[in-house]
C-alpha cells in the first residue's frame, strides 16, 4: 500500500476560474462593504489600502490551497508576487473612484459600489491570469502527471503506472515520459 502523501491534481483552467471567482469574488464583496464602512472613519484611499492588504493575504492563502490546487499554504514568494498584483488592482480601483468623483461630485453609495466592484472585477481578471500563469504555476508542475513513468536502470527500463509511489532503491532513476 502506498502511504506517501499525495499532492492533489491541479484543477483545469475553468475549474480554477470558477474557484477564483467564488473565493476571490466573495472576499471582494466583503471587502467592498468593509471599505465603505471604514471610509466613514478614514480617507477612502487609506481604507481601501488597509482592506486590500488584509484581503490579499486572505485570498493568497485561499488561492494557494483551493483555487490553484497546491493544497498547501502560500509561501513568501507567492505572497509577495500576489501583493504586487494586488497593488496594481489597488491603483485601478483608486483611479476608477477618482474618475467617478471627477465626473460626479457627489455620487451615491450604490454608484460608488458599482464602479468599485466593476474596477475590481476587471483587475481580478488580470490577477487571475497572472496568478494562474506565473505565481502558482509551479504548483501545477508538481501535480502527478497522467500517463506512465519509466524506471531506468543501467541494464534497461521498467514501465510502471504513474501511481506507483515512492521507491527507496537507490539504483533507480525516475524519468517522466
N, C-alpha and C positions, 0 to 999 in steps of 0.2 A: 504494500500500500504506500502511496506517495504522501508523505507528511510535510513536504515543502510548502511554504506559504505561496499562494498564487496571487499574481497581480491581475486585477480584473481587466478584461479586454476593453480597450478604449472604444467609446461609442462612435458611431459614424457621424458625419457632418450634420445630418438632420436631427439626430438624437441630441447631439451636443448643442445645437442651436436651440432646440426646444427646452433643454435644461437651462441654458444660458438665459433665455427669455423668462422662464419661470422663476429661477433663483435671482438672477440679476434684476429682472423687472420687478419682482416682489420687493427686494431690498430698495430698488429705485423708487417705488411708490411710497414705501415707508419713509425713505429719505426726503422725498418731496414734501410730505407733511411735516417732517421734523425741521426742515429748512424754514418752512413757513412759520412754524411756532417759534423757532429760535430767532428768526429775523425780527420778531417783535421786541426782542431784548438787545440784539446786536445788529450791527450793519449787515445787510444781506450778503455781501461778498464774504465776510468773516463767517457768518452762519453757514453758508454754502461750503466754505473751506473745511470747517470742522466736521460737518456731516460727510463730506467727501472722503476725508481721512478715515473716519470710522467705517463708512460703508465699503470703502475699498479694501480695508483689512478683512472685513467680514466676507465680502464677495470673493476675494482671492482665495480664502480658505474653502468656501463652498465650491468654487470652480475647480480647485485642485482636487478636492475629494469626490465631487459628483459630476460636474459638467464635463470635464475632460478625462475622467476615468483613471486617475492615478490611485485613488483610494487612500492616499496619504495626505498629510498636511503640506501646505506650501512651504517651500524653503525661502531663505532670504533673497536669493536671486529672483525668484518668481514674484515675491512681494515688491522688490524694487522695480522690476520691469512693469508690473501691473500698476504700480504707483505712477510711473511715467505716463502710461496711457490714461490713467485717471486724471493726471494733471492736465493733459490735453482736453479731456472731457470737461474738466472744470472751466477751462478757458472758453470752450464752446458754450457752456450754459451761461457763464457770466456775460459773454458777448451777446448772446440771444436776449438776455434780460436788459442789457444796456440799450440795445437797439429798440426793444419794446418800449422802454421808458423815453427814448428819443422820439419815437413815433406817437406815443400816447402818454401824456404827462401823468395821468392817474389811472392806470389800468386796474380793473377789478381783480380779485383773488383768483377767480376762475380763469381769466385771460392769462394771468401770470402762470398758473399751473399748467395750462395748455402749452404755453410757449416753453416753459421749463421742461416739461415731460417730452415735448417734441424734440427739443435740442438734446435732451438726454438719450432719447431713442436713436437719433442719428449718430451721436457719439458712441452709443452702445453697439451699433452695427460695426463701426470701425474697431472698437475694442474687441469684439468677438473675433474678428478676423486676425487681429494682432495676437490675441491670447491663444487662439487655436493653432495658428501657423508658426508662432515664434515662442511665446512664453512657455506654453505647456506642450510643445511639440515633442520634447524628449520623453515625456510620459507615455506617449503613444509608441515611441520607439522601443520601450521596454515591455510592451504588451506581448503576450505569447503569440507568435505568428501562426497562421494556419499552414497546413502542409506537413512536410516531414523534415527531420534533421538527419544529417549524416554524421555518424561517429567515425572519425578517421583514425586508423592505426597505421603504423608504418607498413604493415603487410597488406592492408586492404581497407575496405569500407563496410560498415554495417548500416542498414537502413532501420530507422526507428520512428514511430509516430512522434509528433511534437509534444505529446502529453507524457513522455517517458519520465520526466522528473530529473532529479539531481543524481549524477553518477559520481562516485567517490574514487574511482580508479584513476590514477594519475597518467596512465599511458594513453588515454583517450583525449582527443581534441575535438571540441564541439564546433561544427561549422553549419551555417544555415544554407538551404538550397537557394 
